[in-house]
Amino acid sequence: MSVAFTKEDSAETAAETQLPDRPISGAANLVTAEGLAALEQQRDAARVAYDAAMKIEDVNERRRQAANPFRDLRYYTERLRTAQLMPVIAAPTEVSFGATVTFSRDDGRTQTYRIVGEDEADPKTGSISYVSPIASALMGKGVGELVSAGSLELEIIAIA
């Protein structure tokens, strides 16, 4: 249908409110139980925001307000569809998905991270994605082992 027969300001207005999908990694979508719950919560929040936007009477404003929540809803729905819940290992002896690893760096600093899925990773709060370079280098290693991650030399101190 031509723009002339709608209440839109222009074809550009319609196009600008159709946001491209958020990029999705080609890596397996591994999640912890907490990560799965967070994805569900984010999907539900996107649904609420989208539903609220759809109640706006002005078609242009409705499209503008619905664009981000609709994109997020598509993203989280897909991430939930492909999520692979990983079992918790009670007493890991090597770095694995879901484990918390403490290591010392060659610059003297000590860091602790939990290895989690891509959507729940947040280095500022102590979690890194299992596909990150550091996590990839640490996977399968045990306490006392030295690991090279890029230009860093890491020694694993503890695994929980």
Buried (B, 14 or more C-beta within 10 A) or exposed (E): EEEEEBEBEEEEBBEEBEEEEEEEEEEBBBBBEBBBEBBBEBBEBBBEBBEEBEEBEEBBEBBBBBBBBBBBBBBBBBBBEEBEEBEEEEEBEBBBBBBBBBBBBEEEEEBEBBBBBBBBBEEEEEBBBBBBEBBBBBBEBEBEBEBEBEEBBBBBBEBE
